[in-house]
Amino acid sequence: MAALAPLSMSQRKDDLLKHLSMDAETYSLMAKETDVVYKWLTSENYHLKENCKRRPPYDWSDIKENSKDEAMRRIAQSGNPHTQWYWDLAVKTPDCPNWIARWFLYHKFRYRDGRNRNPGKGSGSGKHHHSHRHRSSSRHHHKHRSEEHEQYYDEPEEYYPEESMTSDYQPKPQFPSTSMQARV
């Protein structure tokens, strides 16, 4: 299996999918594997830098570098037989245990910290977020975009059975509910 050149953490999801020749379902599985480790990483104050704000949602910069590295290793070793192939595409370097795990973890923090994200052209979302000055609605748009990402990552706790961290776990396909489609 050939290793791929790393993408920068600022690259969009579409760029990652294309770079890894990955489908959306695999991306979703890998995001859920990342979520398990994200919860571990943000549940202990030990992982926080001394000068951070000390309350969630935490920023990427609030986490100690050695804890980020450990999280990347955990993510890269937690794949099921299908996702593990993708995690293994990243070659360990002196600066990063796994750039694919770093990308997923970094983006998990970006979705959680409520930062304003502008979807790029061709992102496939089909939604238009304009930047006119609407003082009363500006917060609504920022909150709405954040909520969209929260819904993507917030899965029911039962999705993460104990066996999900083992190699013989076979996930069931998840389909959006019809009520979710009605809101979109």
GUSEDO-158971 format. One record per residue (C-alpha): chain; residue in three letters; residue number from 1; y, z, x. Coordinates in nm, 3 decimals. Layout:
N
MIFI ch  aa   i       v       w       u
MIFI  A ala NUM       Y       Z       X
...
! end
This chain:
184
MIFI ch  aa   i       v       w       u
MIFI  A met   1   0.000   0.000   0.000
MIFI  A ala   2   0.333  -0.106   0.150
MIFI  A ala   3   0.625   0.135   0.159
MIFI  A leu   4   0.952   0.026   0.005
MIFI  A ala   5   1.299   0.066   0.146
MIFI  A pro   6   1.473   0.356  -0.027
MIFI  A leu   7   1.740   0.310  -0.291
MIFI  A ser   8   2.048   0.527  -0.281
MIFI  A met   9   2.057   0.810  -0.532
MIFI  A ser  10   2.357   0.650  -0.701
MIFI  A gln  11   2.157   0.343  -0.807
MIFI  A arg  12   2.098   0.301  -1.179
MIFI  A lys  13   1.769   0.331  -1.361
MIFI  A asp  14   1.749  -0.047  -1.406
MIFI  A asp  15   1.782  -0.092  -1.029
MIFI  A leu  16   1.497   0.154  -0.968
MIFI  A leu  17   1.271  -0.012  -1.226
MIFI  A lys  18   1.328  -0.351  -1.069
MIFI  A his  19   1.290  -0.222  -0.711
MIFI  A leu  20   0.957  -0.052  -0.791
MIFI  A ser  21   0.839  -0.318  -1.041
MIFI  A met  22   0.793  -0.032  -1.285
MIFI  A asp  23   0.781  -0.039  -1.664
MIFI  A ala  24   0.975   0.199  -1.889
MIFI  A glu  25   0.662   0.392  -1.992
MIFI  A thr  26   0.577   0.474  -1.630
MIFI  A tyr  27   0.939   0.574  -1.569
MIFI  A ser  28   0.916   0.811  -1.865
MIFI  A leu  29   0.596   0.969  -1.730
MIFI  A met  30   0.754   1.018  -1.388
MIFI  A ala  31   1.067   1.168  -1.545
MIFI  A lys  32   0.846   1.418  -1.728
MIFI  A glu  33   0.664   1.505  -1.406
MIFI  A thr  34   1.005   1.560  -1.246
MIFI  A asp  35   1.111   1.780  -1.536
MIFI  A val  36   0.827   2.026  -1.467
MIFI  A val  37   0.948   2.072  -1.108
MIFI  A tyr  38   1.315   2.077  -1.216
MIFI  A lys  39   1.235   2.373  -1.443
MIFI  A trp  40   1.065   2.551  -1.152
MIFI  A leu  41   1.360   2.476  -0.921
MIFI  A thr  42   1.626   2.601  -1.162
MIFI  A ser  43   1.436   2.908  -1.280
MIFI  A glu  44   1.470   3.110  -0.958
MIFI  A asn  45   1.800   3.226  -0.803
MIFI  A tyr  46   1.629   3.198  -0.465
MIFI  A his  47   1.687   2.821  -0.475
MIFI  A leu  48   2.062   2.855  -0.529
MIFI  A lys  49   2.320   2.840  -0.252
MIFI  A glu  50   2.525   3.156  -0.203
MIFI  A asn  51   2.850   2.988  -0.305
MIFI  A cys  52   2.729   2.821  -0.626
MIFI  A lys  53   2.847   2.909  -0.975
MIFI  A arg  54   2.522   3.100  -1.048
MIFI  A arg  55   2.482   2.986  -1.407
MIFI  A pro  56   2.325   2.679  -1.562
MIFI  A pro  57   2.353   2.392  -1.585
MIFI  A tyr  58   2.331   2.374  -1.207
MIFI  A asp  59   2.471   2.089  -1.002
MIFI  A trp  60   2.272   1.906  -0.737
MIFI  A ser  61   2.503   2.066  -0.479
MIFI  A asp  62   2.417   2.420  -0.602
MIFI  A ile  63   2.058   2.395  -0.473
MIFI  A lys  64   1.955   2.477  -0.115
MIFI  A glu  65   1.842   2.176   0.087
MIFI  A asn  66   1.505   2.328   0.178
MIFI  A ser  67   1.441   2.397  -0.193
MIFI  A lys  68   1.525   2.035  -0.278
MIFI  A asp  69   1.280   1.921  -0.011
MIFI  A glu  70   1.008   2.148  -0.151
MIFI  A ala  71   1.079   2.017  -0.501
MIFI  A met  72   1.048   1.657  -0.380
MIFI  A arg  73   0.713   1.736  -0.219
MIFI  A arg  74   0.590   1.902  -0.540
MIFI  A ile  75   0.701   1.608  -0.752
MIFI  A ala  76   0.541   1.354  -0.518
MIFI  A gln  77   0.211   1.545  -0.524
MIFI  A ser  78   0.200   1.609  -0.900
MIFI  A gly  79   0.139   1.259  -1.026
MIFI  A asn  80  -0.146   1.149  -1.246
MIFI  A pro  81  -0.360   0.860  -1.115
MIFI  A his  82  -0.111   0.604  -1.250
MIFI  A thr  83   0.217   0.763  -1.141
MIFI  A gln  84   0.082   0.880  -0.805
MIFI  A trp  85   0.066   0.519  -0.692
MIFI  A tyr  86   0.445   0.495  -0.740
MIFI  A trp  87   0.521   0.831  -0.576
MIFI  A asp  88   0.318   0.714  -0.276
MIFI  A leu  89   0.541   0.407  -0.228
MIFI  A ala  90   0.800   0.630  -0.059
MIFI  A val  91   0.745   0.701   0.308
MIFI  A lys  92   0.838   1.047   0.435
MIFI  A thr  93   1.132   1.044   0.675
MIFI  A pro  94   1.294   1.323   0.878
MIFI  A asp  95   1.573   1.330   0.618
MIFI  A cys  96   1.369   1.310   0.300
MIFI  A pro  97   1.012   1.398   0.198
MIFI  A asn  98   1.006   1.133  -0.077
MIFI  A trp  99   1.304   0.917  -0.174
MIFI  A ile 100   1.158   0.827  -0.515
MIFI  A ala 101   1.117   1.195  -0.604
MIFI  A arg 102   1.471   1.258  -0.473
MIFI  A trp 103   1.607   0.981  -0.697
MIFI  A phe 104   1.436   1.124  -1.007
MIFI  A leu 105   1.537   1.482  -0.926
MIFI  A tyr 106   1.898   1.386  -0.853
MIFI  A his 107   1.924   1.198  -1.181
MIFI  A lys 108   1.773   1.494  -1.365
MIFI  A phe 109   2.058   1.708  -1.233
MIFI  A arg 110   2.313   1.443  -1.330
MIFI  A tyr 111   2.188   1.439  -1.689
MIFI  A arg 112   2.189   1.818  -1.705
MIFI  A asp 113   2.530   1.883  -1.551
MIFI  A gly 114   2.714   1.688  -1.825
MIFI  A arg 115   2.894   1.456  -1.587
MIFI  A asn 116   3.058   1.148  -1.734
MIFI  A arg 117   2.836   0.849  -1.671
MIFI  A asn 118   2.944   0.497  -1.748
MIFI  A pro 119   2.653   0.272  -1.835
MIFI  A gly 120   2.663  -0.049  -1.637
MIFI  A lys 121   2.646  -0.400  -1.771
MIFI  A gly 122   2.297  -0.504  -1.853
MIFI  A ser 123   2.173  -0.148  -1.881
MIFI  A gly 124   1.995  -0.249  -2.196
MIFI  A ser 125   2.137   0.033  -2.403
MIFI  A gly 126   2.318  -0.202  -2.638
MIFI  A lys 127   2.589   0.058  -2.684
MIFI  A his 128   2.956   0.012  -2.611
MIFI  A his 129   3.148   0.309  -2.476
MIFI  A his 130   3.511   0.218  -2.438
MIFI  A ser 131   3.770   0.395  -2.227
MIFI  A his 132   4.077   0.373  -2.452
MIFI  A arg 133   4.279   0.688  -2.483
MIFI  A his 134   4.154   0.863  -2.792
MIFI  A arg 135   4.232   1.224  -2.724
MIFI  A ser 136   4.045   1.351  -3.028
MIFI  A ser 137   3.734   1.138  -2.973
MIFI  A ser 138   3.708   1.143  -2.595
MIFI  A arg 139   3.513   1.466  -2.592
MIFI  A his 140   3.290   1.336  -2.867
MIFI  A his 141   3.189   1.033  -2.657
MIFI  A his 142   3.119   1.243  -2.350
MIFI  A lys 143   2.920   1.494  -2.551
MIFI  A his 144   2.731   1.217  -2.732
MIFI  A arg 145   2.626   1.049  -2.407
MIFI  A ser 146   2.513   1.383  -2.266
MIFI  A glu 147   2.313   1.454  -2.582
MIFI  A glu 148   2.139   1.116  -2.552
MIFI  A his 149   2.015   1.210  -2.207
MIFI  A glu 150   1.923   1.562  -2.320
MIFI  A gln 151   1.702   1.410  -2.592
MIFI  A tyr 152   1.536   1.186  -2.335
MIFI  A tyr 153   1.443   1.477  -2.109
MIFI  A asp 154   1.391   1.755  -2.364
MIFI  A glu 155   1.033   1.716  -2.471
MIFI  A pro 156   0.840   1.974  -2.669
MIFI  A glu 157   0.691   2.241  -2.445
MIFI  A glu 158   0.339   2.143  -2.554
MIFI  A tyr 159   0.385   1.811  -2.375
MIFI  A tyr 160   0.330   1.998  -2.049
MIFI  A pro 161  -0.023   2.133  -2.078
MIFI  A glu 162  -0.163   2.316  -1.776
MIFI  A glu 163  -0.385   2.022  -1.691
MIFI  A ser 164  -0.084   1.789  -1.663
MIFI  A met 165  -0.047   1.884  -1.297
MIFI  A thr 166  -0.401   1.777  -1.210
MIFI  A ser 167  -0.515   1.431  -1.117
MIFI  A asp 168  -0.750   1.389  -1.414
MIFI  A tyr 169  -0.479   1.437  -1.677
MIFI  A gln 170  -0.443   1.133  -1.903
MIFI  A pro 171  -0.113   1.145  -2.099
MIFI  A lys 172  -0.097   1.022  -2.454
MIFI  A pro 173   0.169   0.757  -2.523
MIFI  A gln 174   0.482   0.903  -2.677
MIFI  A phe 175   0.666   0.701  -2.940
MIFI  A pro 176   1.013   0.780  -3.075
MIFI  A ser 177   1.025   0.915  -3.427
MIFI  A thr 178   1.166   0.700  -3.702
MIFI  A ser 179   1.445   0.954  -3.760
MIFI  A met 180   1.552   0.897  -3.399
MIFI  A gln 181   1.562   0.522  -3.456
MIFI  A ala 182   1.773   0.565  -3.767
MIFI  A arg 183   2.046   0.743  -3.568
MIFI  A val 184   2.064   0.471  -3.304
! end
